[in-house]
Structures are given as structure tokens and as C-alpha cells.
């Protein structure tokens, strides 16, 4: 059933029934195709519900029950297991649900042309590309957990960088994530207690970053000039020295690794960080 409403700008938005993307694996392929098609219809609101790991008869019936409870819902599926695919299509037809098979026809055509049976194992493509998808996941994690954001997720990080402003936390987080490491970073601010979550994770995961005062001052002056923020204590040498001293004291107090980034290429600092984290993890 199609309904029309308006957004906060007064523009008409057409609301359509939901699309259930059903898969024996992660559902990423079906989800991407459904969203690709929906992109051709601007100003619409069509919910997409992912139903993953549909590899039992019980899961098939569960999906049918959910979809049949919403009038007009459709099912888009990428089921590679022939038996579960047929069961899904049969039960959907009985419930009056329209289905679109994104994998079955191609799979069966190739089976005939190649003269061989498919493996019918869900998720094989993602397993083959696991390293790629893990890297993408790490990059997304680093972006979402930059500068102390979503601190409650800190235990999920493989590496946590801590340091004062402009010591290089964000660039290193991004570089490490491209290498496949889930990295978060947390700012150190003197006289402000650290978040409890930081002190609750294993210390071997945490790396404190330090740098020579002159280099930090240069980085901060550049940032101040670019952003228009007042320099004041931000680039005052005595204040910077005290800030770095307090940070180093904090690192040593809680047994965190320390990496000096002074005059180092980012890849050198990253290799040092990985070496410290992995070595200490193994020796624990």
C-alpha cells in the first residue's frame, strides 16, 4: 500500500511497503542491489529489513511470518541453497508474498552450462574476500571512533591511541585501519579524568603517543592558523611541555606502551605500534 506524506521541508514523500532481503549469508549483496534500485526512485521511503543466516526451515518460516504480517511486503533473496530457496518461494507464494530471486536463475543456468553442481554454500564470496571486508570494517570503525567518539565501544578496538592534541592520533588511526586494525583514539586533556572505559580495557591494547615539544608547537601553530583558533596557551612552550609531561606520566602510571612520533614517517610509527601491541599480547 502506497501512502504519501511530507518531510519537514514540505516535500512529498511516497511511503511504500518494506523489502525483506533474505540471505543464507550476510545479505550484503541483496541489500546493495535493493538500495541500488531504490536510488532510481527519489523521494521515497521504503524500509529494508535484512534477514540473514536463513539456513534452516525454521528460519524460512520465521521470515515468511514476518513478511506476511506487513501488507504489500516483498521478498528479495539471494539464497544459493536450492532446497531452502524452493521452500522460501513456495511458502511465500502460499502467503501471497511477491518474491524476486537474485541468485537462483543464474546459478541454475551456470549449472546447466558448466555441467556441474554448485556448492550451495552461503557466504563463500565474503569468505574469499575476507581480508578486504575486514579492512573496510576497520576503516569504518576508525572513522566512527575518532577523538573519543562512541567511547562505550572501546573494548571492541584492537588498538587504542591516546595523546594530546595534534600529536598524530587521527592520521595514525586511519593508517592502522587501512592495514586492517580496528583502531580508536582518545584525547588526553590535563586535569580532566580519563574515561573509565579506557582504564577497563587490557593495557597492551593502549598506546600513548608523545612528540618533541618543538614539533608539537609547529603542528599546533599550523592548525591555529588554518582554523582561526586563538593560540594563547595552545602553543605556549611551557604549557606544551607540561601537557606532554602530564601525558607521559599518565601513560607510565597505567602501564601503556609509549611511541615517540618525532620526525618519524607515519608508516614507521604504525609498525612500531603494531609490534608493541602484538608482542605484549603474545607474552601475556
Secondary structure, DSSP 8 states (H G I E B T S, - for coil): --EEEE-TTS-EEEEEEEEEEE-SS--HHHHHHHHHHHTTS-SEEEEEEEE----SHHHHHHHHHHHHTSTT-EEEE----HHHHHHHHHHHHHTT-EEEESSHHHHHHHHHHHTS-----TTHHHHHTHHHHHHHHHHHHHHHTGGGTTGGGGGG-SEEEEESTTSSHHHHHHHHHHTT--EEEEE--TTS---HHHHHS-GGGEEEEE--HHHHHHHHHHHHHHH----GGGS-HHHHHHHHHHHHHHHHHTT-EEEE-TT--HHHHHHHHHHHHHHHHHH-
